[in-house]
C-alpha cells in the first residue's frame, strides 16, 4: 500500500473536516502573503478537495 492509499484511508469519513482544514490553511497562506498568491492557493485548494472525491465543496 502506498502513501496515497494510506492517506485516503485515514481521511475516509472525515472529508468535511479535511475540506475545512484545507480552507483554513489557504486563508492563512493568503493572509501571510497579502493575497499575492491567491489564485495559486485557490487552485491548490480545489485540487485537494477534488482528491477527496469531490464530496467536500
C-alpha positions as CSV (number, residue, x, y, z in Angstrom):
1,X,0.0,0.0,0.0
2,X,1.5,3.3,-1.0
3,X,1.3,6.6,1.0
4,X,-1.6,8.0,-1.1
5,X,-3.8,5.0,-0.2
6,X,-2.8,5.3,3.4
7,X,-3.8,9.0,3.4
8,X,-7.1,8.3,1.7
9,X,-7.8,5.6,4.2
10,X,-7.1,8.0,7.1
11,X,-9.4,10.6,5.6
12,X,-12.3,8.3,4.8
13,X,-15.3,9.5,6.8
14,X,-13.7,12.8,7.6
15,X,-13.9,14.6,4.3
16,X,-15.8,17.6,5.7
17,X,-13.2,18.2,8.4
18,X,-10.4,17.9,5.9
19,X,-12.0,20.3,3.5
20,X,-12.5,22.8,6.3
21,X,-8.8,22.4,7.2
22,X,-7.8,23.0,3.5
23,X,-9.9,26.2,3.5
24,X,-8.3,27.4,6.8
25,X,-4.7,26.7,5.6
26,X,-5.5,28.5,2.3
27,X,-6.8,31.5,4.2
28,X,-3.7,31.6,6.4
29,X,-1.4,31.5,3.4
30,X,-3.4,34.3,1.7
31,X,-3.2,36.3,4.9
32,X,0.5,35.8,5.3
33,X,1.3,36.6,1.7
34,X,-1.1,39.5,1.4
35,X,-3.1,37.7,-1.2
36,X,-0.2,37.7,-3.6
37,X,-0.7,34.1,-4.4
38,X,-4.5,33.9,-4.0
39,X,-5.1,32.4,-7.5
40,X,-2.5,29.6,-6.9
41,X,-3.8,29.0,-3.4
42,X,-7.4,28.7,-4.7
43,X,-6.2,26.3,-7.4
44,X,-4.4,24.1,-4.9
45,X,-7.4,24.1,-2.6
46,X,-9.7,23.0,-5.4
47,X,-7.2,20.3,-6.4
48,X,-7.0,18.9,-2.9
49,X,-10.8,19.0,-2.5
50,X,-11.1,17.1,-5.8
51,X,-8.7,14.5,-4.4
52,X,-11.2,13.9,-1.6
53,X,-13.6,12.6,-4.2
54,X,-15.4,15.8,-4.8
55,X,-17.8,15.3,-2.0
56,X,-16.4,18.2,0.1
57,X,-17.0,21.5,-1.5
